[in-house]
Amino acid sequence: MFFTDILKEALWSITGNKVRSSLTVLGIVIGIASVIALVAIGQGAQNQIASNIQAIGSNLIMVQPGSQRVGGLNQGGGSAQSLTADDAAAIKSEVSNVNAVAPAVTKRYQITAKGNNTNTQVIGTDADYLIARNVTVDSGSFFNNQQMKSSAKVAVIGPTTRDDLFGTGANPVGQTIRVNNMDFQVIGVTKAKGGSGFNNQDDVVYVPLASAQHYMTGNNYINNISIAATDQSSMASVQNQISDLLLKRHKITDPTQADFSLMNQNDIIATASSITSTFTILLSSIAGISLLVGGIGIMNMMLTTVTERTREIGLRKAVGIKKIYINLQFLAEAVLLTFMRGILGIILGWIASLVLSKFVNITAQVSIPSILLAFGVSAGVGIIFGFYPARRAANLSPIEALRYE
């Protein structure tokens, strides 16, 4: 009954000046809404990145050449010419727990067909690429071993490349495209995987590895090797086996001097998740500043309320109301004020995350922990910033309070 009376009086006090109460907690509303929206967008971005990385292959391990120095300058990872198709063949035959090994050379070229042109990535590889990178042929077929061995001028294109060159939904199988001033016959189209910009996995042209090396790069080196381990539990073992094998083949005794680098799918996901989490925390912290500003506003309002109700406080104490009850009364007003606006902030944050997701093309993930955090923050702000005004009200002298004008 006692707590019910406190809540009723708190509601009466808050609703007595609606405009002031609303303006006071505007910072709380904006802060909580911003935190929820940014956390939701950040979580959505993290999930989308993880999904995109998973789409490039299952249990994937990637080998890339190391870096080379030109004129004393390090050209970065992948710039050296240290991997060959023989390395890929050795991995396939000597490393256990491997489903597929796909060597590849990659480079962007201007592709033309029927008067249309597009700049896209050309990948020279073999049939194992389908398994290692989760690629599925939608129409036609992928190149076979005979076409690989004979350096056949055949190509399998992605749906985006098809749409750019032949029109949306067209059937390009049997048509010809021109790559690096040479004609290649289209024998298949892959299923859509999604992506955008340079990461668009549908904007691609696949050709046999031997054809790419013979007609485009002019050498026997490759840009990367994709290896699909049999399962998640064997990835670490497979990666260690690959490292030991390549060090032995390249006659390198010091692993720190390796002319290649290894990265598995889990490493990429962990790195990407760490980056997005850091940005989410940073942006949420900036948004949280408005919570601090809102809390200060609440303390100012409660101090003003204490001043305005000084005679009332004196009267309460004169008739025997204990200090702790007055303390609870003003503290309840501050907590209720922030708690109610906290609910409004959660609703606005939810709406804002849905609206923002339309603009950034990311599915927002509003999580239960972020909602619970918002409730906790709103209640905590009320307690922290309402404690001093409540304590000041409870410590007023009844005689001085009754004489206050």
C-alpha positions as CSV (number, residue, x, y, z in Angstrom):
1,M,0.0,0.0,0.0
2,F,2.9,2.3,0.9
3,F,4.6,1.8,-2.4
4,T,1.3,2.3,-4.3
5,D,0.8,5.7,-2.6
6,I,4.4,6.7,-3.5
7,L,3.8,5.7,-7.2
8,K,0.5,7.6,-7.3
9,E,2.1,10.8,-5.9
10,A,5.0,10.4,-8.3
11,L,2.7,10.2,-11.2
12,W,0.7,13.2,-10.0
13,S,3.9,15.2,-9.6
14,I,5.2,14.3,-13.1
15,T,1.8,14.9,-14.9
16,G,1.4,18.2,-13.1
17,N,3.9,19.8,-15.5
18,K,3.9,17.6,-18.7
19,V,5.8,20.0,-20.9
20,R,8.7,20.4,-18.5
21,S,8.9,16.7,-17.8
22,S,8.9,15.8,-21.5
23,L,11.6,18.4,-22.4
24,T,13.7,17.3,-19.4
25,V,13.9,13.7,-20.4
26,L,14.3,14.3,-24.2
27,G,18.0,13.5,-23.9
28,I,17.1,10.1,-22.3
29,V,14.7,9.3,-25.1
30,I,17.1,10.2,-27.8
31,G,20.0,8.5,-26.1
32,I,18.2,5.2,-25.6
33,A,16.7,5.3,-29.1
34,S,20.2,6.0,-30.6
35,V,21.9,3.2,-28.6
36,I,19.2,0.6,-29.6
37,A,19.2,1.6,-33.3
38,L,23.0,1.6,-33.6
39,V,23.4,-1.7,-31.7
40,A,20.7,-3.2,-34.0
41,I,22.3,-1.9,-37.2
42,G,25.8,-3.0,-35.9
43,Q,24.5,-6.5,-35.1
44,G,22.7,-6.7,-38.4
45,A,25.9,-5.7,-40.2
46,Q,27.9,-8.3,-38.3
47,N,25.5,-11.1,-39.1
48,Q,25.4,-10.0,-42.8
49,I,29.2,-10.0,-43.1
50,A,29.4,-13.4,-41.5
51,S,26.7,-14.7,-43.8
52,N,28.6,-13.3,-46.9
53,I,31.8,-14.8,-45.7
54,Q,30.1,-18.2,-45.2
55,A,28.7,-18.0,-48.7
56,I,32.2,-17.9,-50.3
57,G,32.8,-21.5,-49.2
58,S,32.4,-24.2,-46.5
59,N,35.2,-24.9,-44.1
60,L,37.4,-22.8,-46.3
61,I,41.1,-22.3,-46.0
62,M,42.9,-19.9,-48.4
63,V,46.6,-19.8,-49.4
64,Q,48.0,-16.7,-50.9
65,P,51.5,-15.7,-52.0
66,G,53.6,-13.7,-49.6
67,S,54.7,-10.1,-50.2
68,Q,57.5,-8.9,-52.4
69,R,59.6,-5.8,-52.2
70,V,60.1,-3.4,-55.1
71,G,62.6,-0.6,-54.8
72,G,62.7,-1.2,-51.0
73,L,58.9,-0.9,-50.7
74,N,56.8,-3.8,-49.4
75,Q,54.0,-4.4,-52.0
76,G,51.7,-6.2,-49.5
77,G,50.5,-9.7,-49.1
78,G,49.7,-11.6,-52.3
79,S,52.1,-9.5,-54.4
80,A,54.8,-12.2,-54.7
81,Q,54.8,-15.0,-57.4
82,S,55.5,-18.0,-55.2
83,L,52.5,-20.4,-55.7
84,T,52.0,-22.7,-58.6
85,A,49.4,-25.3,-59.7
86,D,51.9,-28.0,-58.6
87,D,51.6,-26.7,-55.0
88,A,47.8,-27.1,-55.3
89,A,48.2,-30.7,-56.7
90,A,50.6,-31.5,-53.8
91,I,48.1,-30.3,-51.2
92,K,45.3,-32.4,-52.8
93,S,47.4,-35.6,-52.8
94,E,49.3,-35.3,-49.6
95,V,47.1,-33.4,-47.1
96,S,44.4,-35.4,-45.3
97,N,40.8,-34.4,-44.5
98,V,40.5,-32.3,-47.7
99,N,37.4,-32.2,-49.9
100,A,38.5,-29.9,-52.6
101,V,41.6,-27.9,-53.7
102,A,41.1,-25.2,-56.2
103,P,44.1,-23.1,-57.6
104,A,43.1,-19.8,-59.2
105,V,44.4,-16.8,-61.0
106,T,42.3,-13.7,-60.8
107,K,42.4,-10.4,-62.6
108,R,39.9,-7.8,-63.8
109,Y,39.3,-7.4,-67.5
110,Q,37.0,-5.5,-69.8
111,I,34.5,-8.0,-71.2
112,T,32.5,-7.4,-74.4
113,A,29.6,-9.1,-76.1
114,K,27.0,-8.1,-78.6
115,G,28.1,-4.4,-78.4
116,N,27.8,-4.4,-74.6
117,N,30.8,-4.3,-72.2
118,T,31.6,-4.6,-68.5
119,N,34.6,-4.6,-66.3
120,T,34.6,-7.7,-64.2
121,Q,36.8,-10.3,-62.5
122,V,38.0,-13.2,-64.5
123,I,38.9,-16.3,-62.5
124,G,41.0,-19.1,-64.0
125,T,40.4,-22.3,-62.0
126,D,39.3,-25.9,-62.1
127,A,36.2,-27.9,-61.2
128,D,37.1,-28.1,-57.5
129,Y,36.3,-24.4,-57.3
130,L,32.6,-25.4,-57.3
131,I,33.0,-27.3,-54.1
132,A,35.6,-25.1,-52.3
133,R,33.6,-21.8,-53.0
134,N,30.0,-23.1,-52.9
135,V,29.4,-22.2,-56.5
136,T,26.5,-23.9,-58.3
137,V,25.8,-23.9,-62.0
138,D,22.3,-22.7,-62.9
139,S,22.3,-23.4,-66.6
140,G,24.7,-25.1,-69.0
141,S,27.8,-26.8,-67.4
142,F,31.2,-26.1,-65.8
143,F,34.3,-26.9,-67.8
144,N,35.6,-30.5,-67.6
145,N,39.0,-32.0,-67.4
146,Q,39.4,-32.3,-71.1
147,Q,38.7,-28.6,-71.6
148,M,41.2,-27.9,-68.7
149,K,44.0,-29.9,-70.3
150,S,43.4,-28.5,-73.8
151,S,43.3,-24.8,-72.6
152,A,39.9,-24.5,-74.2
153,K,38.5,-21.0,-74.7
154,V,35.3,-21.6,-72.8
155,A,33.7,-19.6,-70.0
156,V,31.1,-19.8,-67.2
157,I,29.7,-16.5,-66.2
158,G,27.9,-15.1,-63.2
159,P,24.3,-13.8,-63.4
160,T,25.3,-10.2,-63.0
161,T,27.8,-10.5,-65.9
162,R,25.1,-12.2,-68.0
163,D,22.6,-9.4,-67.3
164,D,25.2,-6.7,-68.2
165,L,26.3,-8.4,-71.4
166,F,23.2,-10.2,-72.7
167,G,20.2,-8.7,-70.9
168,T,18.4,-9.6,-67.7
169,G,17.4,-13.3,-67.6
170,A,18.8,-14.0,-71.1
171,N,20.3,-17.4,-72.0
172,P,23.9,-16.8,-73.1
173,V,24.9,-20.5,-73.3
174,G,26.5,-20.9,-76.8
175,Q,27.1,-17.2,-77.2
176,T,30.6,-15.6,-77.4
177,I,32.3,-13.1,-75.1
178,R,35.6,-11.3,-75.8
179,V,38.2,-11.4,-73.0
180,N,41.6,-9.8,-73.4
181,N,41.0,-9.6,-77.2
182,M,40.2,-13.3,-77.4
183,D,36.8,-15.0,-78.0
184,F,35.5,-17.4,-75.3
185,Q,32.4,-19.5,-75.7
186,V,29.9,-19.3,-72.8
187,I,29.0,-22.8,-71.7
188,G,27.2,-22.1,-68.4
189,V,25.8,-19.5,-65.9
190,T,26.1,-19.8,-62.1
191,K,23.4,-19.4,-59.6
192,A,23.2,-16.0,-57.8
193,K,25.1,-15.7,-54.5
194,G,24.7,-12.0,-53.9
195,G,27.1,-9.1,-53.1
196,S,27.9,-5.7,-54.4
197,G,30.7,-3.6,-55.9
198,F,34.0,-5.5,-56.1
199,N,32.7,-8.1,-53.7
200,N,29.8,-9.1,-56.0
201,Q,30.2,-12.9,-56.3
202,D,27.8,-12.9,-59.3
203,D,29.9,-10.4,-61.3
204,V,32.5,-12.9,-62.5
205,V,33.7,-14.9,-65.4
206,Y,35.2,-18.4,-64.9
207,V,37.7,-19.9,-67.4
208,P,39.9,-23.0,-67.2
209,L,43.1,-22.4,-65.3
210,A,45.3,-23.4,-68.2
211,S,43.5,-21.1,-70.5
212,A,43.9,-18.1,-68.1
213,Q,47.6,-18.8,-67.8
214,H,48.2,-19.4,-71.5
215,Y,46.1,-16.5,-72.9
216,M,46.0,-13.9,-70.1
217,T,48.8,-14.1,-67.5
218,G,51.5,-15.7,-69.6
219,N,53.1,-17.6,-66.7
220,N,52.5,-20.6,-64.5
221,Y,52.0,-18.8,-61.2
222,I,48.6,-18.6,-59.4
223,N,47.1,-16.0,-57.1
224,N,45.5,-18.2,-54.5
225,I,44.5,-21.7,-53.6
226,S,41.1,-22.5,-52.0
227,I,40.9,-25.6,-49.8
228,A,37.7,-27.1,-48.4
229,A,38.3,-29.1,-45.3
230,T,36.0,-32.0,-44.6
231,D,34.6,-30.4,-41.4
232,Q,35.1,-27.5,-38.9
233,S,37.0,-29.7,-36.4
234,S,39.7,-30.6,-39.0
235,M,40.4,-27.1,-40.2
236,A,43.3,-26.4,-37.8
237,S,44.9,-29.7,-38.6
238,V,44.6,-29.2,-42.4
239,Q,46.0,-25.7,-42.1
240,N,49.1,-27.0,-40.2
241,Q,49.6,-29.7,-42.8
242,I,49.4,-27.2,-45.7
243,S,51.9,-24.9,-44.0
244,D,54.4,-27.7,-43.3
245,L,54.0,-29.0,-46.9
246,L,54.5,-25.7,-48.6
247,L,57.5,-24.8,-46.4
248,K,59.1,-28.1,-47.4
249,R,58.3,-27.6,-51.1
250,H,59.6,-24.1,-51.1
251,K,62.7,-25.1,-49.2
252,I,62.1,-22.7,-46.3
253,T,63.4,-23.7,-42.9
254,D,62.2,-20.6,-41.0
255,P,58.4,-20.3,-40.9
256,T,58.7,-16.6,-40.3
257,Q,60.3,-16.3,-43.7
258,A,57.4,-18.1,-45.5
259,D,56.6,-16.8,-49.0
260,F,52.9,-17.6,-48.6
261,S,50.2,-16.8,-46.1
262,L,47.3,-18.9,-44.7
263,M,43.9,-17.7,-43.5
264,N,40.8,-19.8,-42.7
265,Q,37.2,-18.8,-42.9
266,N,36.8,-18.5,-39.1
267,D,39.7,-16.1,-38.9
268,I,38.0,-13.8,-41.5
269,I,34.7,-13.9,-39.7
270,A,36.4,-13.2,-36.3
271,T,38.3,-10.3,-37.8
272,A,35.2,-8.8,-39.5
273,S,33.1,-9.3,-36.4
274,S,35.7,-7.6,-34.2
275,I,35.8,-4.6,-36.5
276,T,32.0,-4.2,-36.7
277,S,31.7,-4.7,-32.9
278,T,34.3,-2.0,-32.3
279,F,32.5,0.5,-34.5
280,T,29.2,-0.4,-32.9
281,I,30.6,0.1,-29.4
282,L,32.2,3.4,-30.5
283,L,29.0,4.8,-32.0
284,S,26.9,3.6,-29.1
285,S,29.2,5.3,-26.7
286,I,28.8,8.5,-28.6
287,A,25.1,8.1,-28.5
288,G,25.3,7.4,-24.8
289,I,26.6,10.9,-24.2
290,S,23.0,12.1,-24.6
291,L,22.1,9.8,-21.7
292,L,24.6,11.7,-19.5
293,V,23.2,15.0,-20.7
294,G,19.7,13.8,-20.1
295,G,20.6,12.6,-16.6
296,I,22.0,16.0,-15.7
297,G,18.7,17.5,-17.0
298,I,16.7,15.3,-14.7
299,M,18.8,16.2,-11.7
300,N,18.3,19.9,-12.5
301,M,14.5,19.4,-12.8
302,M,14.3,17.5,-9.5
303,L,16.3,20.2,-7.8
304,T,13.9,22.7,-9.1
305,T,11.0,20.6,-7.9
306,V,12.5,20.3,-4.5
307,T,12.8,24.1,-4.3
308,E,9.2,24.6,-5.5
309,R,7.8,22.1,-3.0
310,T,9.9,23.2,0.0
311,R,6.8,24.2,2.0
312,E,5.1,20.9,1.2
313,I,8.2,19.0,2.4
314,G,8.2,21.1,5.6
315,L,4.6,20.3,6.2
316,R,5.2,16.6,5.6
317,K,8.0,16.5,8.1
318,A,6.1,18.6,10.6
319,V,3.3,16.0,10.7
320,G,5.8,13.2,11.3
321,I,6.7,11.8,7.9
322,K,10.0,10.1,8.2
323,K,13.1,11.2,6.2
324,I,13.3,7.9,4.3
325,Y,9.8,8.3,3.0
326,I,10.5,11.7,1.6
327,N,13.7,10.4,0.1
328,L,11.8,7.6,-1.6
329,Q,9.1,9.9,-2.9
330,F,11.5,12.1,-4.8
331,L,13.7,9.2,-5.9
332,A,10.6,7.4,-7.2
333,E,9.7,10.5,-9.3
334,A,13.1,10.6,-10.9
335,V,13.1,6.8,-11.6
336,L,9.5,6.8,-12.9
337,L,10.3,9.8,-15.1
338,T,13.3,8.1,-16.8
339,F,11.6,4.6,-16.9
340,M,8.6,5.9,-18.8
341,R,10.7,7.8,-21.2
342,G,13.0,4.7,-21.5
343,I,10.1,2.7,-22.9
344,L,9.4,5.5,-25.4
345,G,13.1,5.5,-26.3
346,I,13.0,1.7,-26.9
347,I,10.0,2.1,-29.2
348,L,11.6,4.9,-31.1
349,G,14.9,3.0,-31.3
350,W,13.2,0.0,-32.8
351,I,11.4,2.1,-35.4
352,A,14.6,4.0,-36.2
353,S,16.6,0.7,-36.7
354,L,13.9,-0.5,-39.2
355,V,14.0,2.8,-41.1
356,L,17.8,2.9,-41.1
357,S,18.0,-0.6,-42.3
358,K,16.1,0.4,-45.5
359,F,18.7,3.0,-46.3
360,V,21.9,1.0,-45.5
361,N,20.5,-2.2,-46.9
362,I,21.2,-4.2,-43.7
363,T,18.7,-6.2,-41.8
364,A,18.6,-4.7,-38.3
365,Q,18.8,-7.1,-35.4
366,V,17.2,-5.6,-32.3
367,S,18.4,-7.9,-29.5
368,I,16.8,-8.6,-26.1
369,P,20.1,-7.7,-24.3
370,S,20.0,-4.2,-25.9
371,I,16.4,-3.7,-24.7
372,L,17.3,-4.9,-21.2
373,L,20.3,-2.6,-21.2
374,A,18.1,0.3,-22.2
375,F,15.7,-0.5,-19.3
376,G,18.7,-0.8,-16.9
377,V,20.2,2.4,-18.1
378,S,17.0,4.4,-17.8
379,A,16.4,3.1,-14.3
380,G,20.0,3.6,-13.4
381,V,20.0,7.2,-14.7
382,G,16.9,7.9,-12.5
383,I,18.5,6.5,-9.4
384,I,21.9,8.1,-9.9
385,F,20.7,11.6,-10.8
386,G,17.7,11.5,-8.6
387,F,19.5,10.5,-5.5
388,Y,21.0,13.9,-4.7
389,P,17.8,16.0,-5.1
390,A,15.9,13.3,-3.0
391,R,18.5,13.4,-0.3
392,R,18.5,17.2,-0.2
393,A,14.7,17.2,0.1
394,A,14.8,14.7,2.9
395,N,17.5,16.7,4.8
396,L,15.5,20.0,4.8
397,S,14.7,21.4,8.2
398,P,10.9,21.4,8.8
399,I,10.9,24.8,10.4
400,E,13.0,26.4,7.7
401,A,10.9,24.7,5.0
402,L,7.6,25.9,6.5
403,R,8.9,29.5,6.6
404,Y,10.1,29.2,2.9
405,E,8.4,31.7,0.5
